[in-house]
Amino acid sequence: MNDGLEDTDLQTKKFEQLEVRRKRNWFARYIVTLIIVFTFLILIVLLFFRLVPTEARDLLNILVGAYVAVLAKTTDYWFKEKEDPEIAEGKVLHENGNGNGNG
């Protein structure tokens, strides 16, 4: 009887840890995305709305071109279907939990 209780506690703890890791990963990805977008906006403002020397304008054009690729990759991440490791791990934990009668 005690074994079943320990298994349930272990399963619950695994679910809680997985959920905490999901939230941390989401916040980290969200913050990185915000940094990328704000950096791009700053480069656009510098390029089109500020007086910049010619030498620096060439560099800004190169940076904006590079950031277009970064923004495309960020957009792919957020809007493209993907296999997330946390989702796969959650499915495995859910199947194991339901399979032994504890879930």
C-alpha positions in Angstrom: 0.0 0.0 0.0 2.8 2.4 0.9 4.5 1.6 -2.4 1.6 2.9 -4.4 1.6 6.1 -2.4 5.3 6.6 -3.1 4.8 5.9 -6.8 2.0 8.5 -6.9 4.1 11.1 -5.0 7.0 10.4 -7.4 4.8 10.8 -10.4 3.3 14.0 -9.1 6.8 15.4 -8.4 7.8 14.5 -12.0 4.8 16.3 -13.4 5.5 19.4 -11.2 9.1 19.5 -12.3 8.2 19.2 -15.9 5.7 22.0 -15.6 8.2 24.3 -13.9 10.7 23.5 -16.7 8.1 24.3 -19.3 7.4 27.7 -17.8 11.0 28.6 -17.5 11.7 27.6 -21.1 8.8 29.6 -22.3 9.8 32.7 -20.4 13.4 32.4 -21.6 12.3 32.0 -25.2 9.9 34.9 -24.9 12.6 37.2 -23.4 15.1 36.3 -26.1 12.4 37.0 -28.8 11.7 40.4 -27.2 15.4 41.2 -27.2 15.6 40.3 -30.9 12.6 42.4 -31.9 13.7 45.4 -29.9 17.2 45.2 -31.3 15.7 45.1 -34.8 13.5 48.1 -34.1 16.5 50.1 -32.8 18.5 49.3 -35.9 15.5 50.4 -38.1 15.2 53.7 -36.2 18.9 54.3 -36.5 18.9 53.6 -40.2 15.9 55.6 -41.2 15.2 58.2 -38.5 18.7 59.3 -37.3 21.5 61.1 -38.9 24.3 58.5 -39.2 27.7 58.9 -40.9 28.0 57.1 -44.3 30.5 54.5 -42.9 28.1 53.6 -40.1 25.1 53.5 -42.5 26.7 50.7 -44.5 27.3 48.7 -41.3 23.7 49.4 -40.2 22.5 48.0 -43.6 24.5 44.9 -43.0 23.1 44.5 -39.5 19.5 45.0 -40.6 20.0 42.3 -43.3 21.4 39.9 -40.8 18.5 40.6 -38.4 16.0 39.9 -41.1 17.3 36.3 -41.1 17.1 36.2 -37.3 13.5 37.5 -37.3 12.6 34.8 -39.9 14.1 32.1 -37.6 12.2 33.5 -34.6 9.0 33.6 -36.5 9.6 29.9 -37.6 10.1 29.0 -34.0 6.9 30.5 -32.7 4.5 29.7 -35.6 5.9 26.4 -37.1 4.8 23.0 -35.8 7.6 21.4 -33.9 8.2 18.4 -31.7 8.9 19.9 -28.2 10.9 17.7 -25.8 8.8 18.7 -22.8 5.6 17.7 -24.6 7.0 14.3 -25.5 8.2 13.8 -21.9 4.8 14.8 -20.6 3.0 12.3 -22.9 5.3 9.5 -21.6 4.7 10.5 -18.0 1.0 10.6 -18.6 0.9 7.2 -20.4 3.0 5.7 -17.6 0.8 7.2 -14.9 -2.4 5.9 -16.6 -0.9 2.5 -17.4 -0.2 1.5 -13.9 -3.5 2.6 -12.4 -2.1 5.6 -10.5 -3.2 8.3 -12.9 
